[in-house]
Amino acid sequence: MFNGKIMSQQEHGFTLVELMVALLIFMVVMLGLAKVEISALLSHRDNVFRDEALRIAEDEVSRLKGESFSISGTSAALAQAAWSTPQAVTVKMRNGNVSFARSVQVTDIAATAIPMKRIDVAVGWTSGTSTALLNPTNRNHQTALSTIIVQGN
């Protein structure tokens, strides 16, 4: 009897146990969605770093392609050399400054009658918890570009 009425068999309500089970299921679903969101954010951050590293590498390749490489003389920047010591390049990004390391290698290609040089540029950055460092940038993430230039007149 409730408020002077007798509850019939057809009147139903939720028990505390049913509410707790529903909340538990809701919590598990929300935690799964939060994990997916965090994974997407980390993937986006890594893509932003990779895009910036490629931009830095493209800038260096363009600079080196503009150096003198002709019969009358070759720029010192295009002298054959193994991987250079990584140079720090700091870039201002949305969340502050990010430090990249850039390393360059120039190789003479002597297999042809026309003098050619291969230019390799590697740009690395540190992200995440991995401790494995990659050569030649000594960072745990890295991207690289290569190009070949031919001697002009």
C-alpha positions as CSV (number, residue, x, y, z in Angstrom):
1,M,0.0,0.0,0.0
2,F,1.4,3.4,-1.0
3,N,-0.5,6.7,-0.3
4,G,-3.6,4.8,0.3
5,K,-3.4,2.8,-2.9
6,I,-2.4,-0.7,-3.4
7,M,0.2,-1.1,-6.2
8,S,-0.9,-3.5,-8.9
9,Q,1.4,-6.0,-10.6
10,Q,1.5,-3.9,-13.8
11,E,3.1,-0.8,-12.2
12,H,6.9,-1.1,-12.6
13,G,9.8,1.1,-11.6
14,F,13.6,0.8,-11.6
15,T,15.4,-0.7,-8.7
16,L,18.6,0.6,-7.4
17,V,20.5,-2.5,-8.8
18,E,19.1,-1.9,-12.3
19,L,20.2,1.8,-12.1
20,M,23.7,0.8,-11.0
21,V,24.0,-1.8,-13.8
22,A,22.9,0.8,-16.3
23,L,25.4,3.3,-15.0
24,L,28.2,0.7,-15.1
25,I,27.4,0.0,-18.8
26,F,27.3,3.7,-19.6
27,M,30.7,4.2,-17.8
28,V,32.4,1.4,-19.8
29,V,31.1,2.8,-23.1
30,M,32.2,6.4,-22.2
31,L,35.7,5.1,-21.2
32,G,36.0,3.3,-24.5
33,L,35.0,6.5,-26.4
34,A,37.5,8.5,-24.4
35,K,40.3,6.1,-25.3
36,V,39.4,6.4,-29.0
37,E,39.4,10.2,-28.7
38,I,42.8,10.3,-27.0
39,S,44.2,7.9,-29.6
40,A,42.9,10.2,-32.4
41,L,44.4,13.3,-30.7
42,L,47.9,11.6,-30.4
43,S,47.7,10.5,-34.0
44,H,46.9,14.1,-35.1
45,R,49.8,15.5,-33.1
46,D,52.2,13.0,-34.7
47,N,50.9,14.0,-38.1
48,V,51.4,17.7,-37.3
49,F,55.0,17.0,-36.2
50,R,55.7,14.9,-39.4
51,D,54.3,17.6,-41.6
52,E,56.5,20.2,-40.0
53,A,59.5,17.9,-40.2
54,L,58.9,17.5,-44.0
55,R,58.6,21.2,-44.4
56,I,61.9,21.7,-42.7
57,A,63.5,19.0,-44.9
58,E,62.0,20.5,-48.1
59,D,63.3,24.0,-47.2
60,E,66.8,22.5,-46.7
61,V,66.7,20.6,-50.0
62,S,65.5,23.7,-51.8
63,R,68.3,25.7,-50.3
64,L,70.9,23.1,-51.3
65,K,69.5,22.8,-54.9
66,G,70.0,26.6,-55.2
67,E,73.8,26.3,-54.4
68,S,76.3,26.5,-57.3
69,F,77.0,23.1,-58.9
70,S,78.5,23.9,-62.3
71,I,81.6,23.4,-64.4
72,S,83.0,26.7,-63.2
73,G,82.7,25.8,-59.5
74,T,80.8,24.0,-56.8
75,S,79.6,25.5,-53.6
76,A,81.2,24.3,-50.4
77,A,77.7,23.3,-49.2
78,L,77.6,20.6,-51.9
79,A,81.0,19.0,-51.1
80,Q,80.7,15.3,-50.6
81,A,80.2,14.6,-46.9
82,A,78.8,11.9,-44.6
83,W,75.8,12.8,-42.4
84,S,76.4,16.1,-40.7
85,T,76.0,16.6,-37.0
86,P,72.4,17.2,-36.3
87,Q,71.5,20.9,-36.2
88,A,68.7,22.1,-33.8
89,V,65.8,23.8,-35.6
90,T,63.2,25.3,-33.2
91,V,59.7,25.9,-34.6
92,K,56.9,27.8,-33.0
93,M,53.8,25.7,-33.1
94,R,50.4,26.0,-31.5
95,N,51.4,24.6,-28.1
96,G,54.8,26.4,-27.9
97,N,58.2,25.7,-29.4
98,V,59.1,22.3,-30.7
99,S,62.7,21.3,-31.3
100,F,63.7,19.4,-34.4
101,A,67.1,18.1,-35.5
102,R,68.2,18.3,-39.1
103,S,71.1,16.4,-40.7
104,V,72.4,16.5,-44.3
105,Q,74.4,14.1,-46.4
106,V,75.8,14.9,-49.9
107,T,77.1,12.0,-52.1
108,D,78.8,12.2,-55.5
109,I,77.3,9.8,-58.0
110,A,80.2,8.7,-60.2
111,A,78.5,6.0,-62.2
112,T,77.5,8.3,-65.0
113,A,79.4,10.6,-67.5
114,I,77.5,13.6,-66.2
115,P,78.5,14.8,-62.7
116,M,75.6,14.3,-60.3
117,K,75.1,14.6,-56.5
118,R,72.6,13.0,-54.2
119,I,71.3,15.1,-51.4
120,D,69.7,13.5,-48.3
121,V,68.1,15.5,-45.6
122,A,66.8,13.8,-42.4
123,V,64.7,15.7,-39.8
124,G,64.0,14.1,-36.4
125,W,61.9,15.0,-33.4
126,T,61.2,13.5,-29.9
127,S,57.7,12.5,-29.1
128,G,56.2,9.9,-26.8
129,T,58.0,7.5,-24.5
130,S,60.2,5.6,-26.9
131,T,63.9,5.7,-26.0
132,A,65.2,4.2,-29.2
133,L,67.2,7.0,-31.0
134,L,67.4,6.9,-34.8
135,N,70.5,7.8,-36.8
136,P,71.5,10.4,-38.1
137,T,69.3,12.8,-36.1
138,N,69.5,11.1,-32.6
139,R,65.7,11.5,-32.1
140,N,63.1,8.9,-31.7
141,H,61.0,9.9,-34.7
142,Q,62.4,10.8,-38.1
143,T,61.5,11.6,-41.7
144,A,63.9,12.0,-44.7
145,L,63.9,13.4,-48.2
146,S,66.4,12.7,-51.1
147,T,67.0,14.4,-54.4
148,I,69.6,14.2,-57.2
149,I,71.0,17.3,-58.9
150,V,72.9,17.4,-62.2
151,Q,75.9,19.7,-62.9
152,G,74.9,22.7,-65.0
153,N,77.0,24.8,-67.4
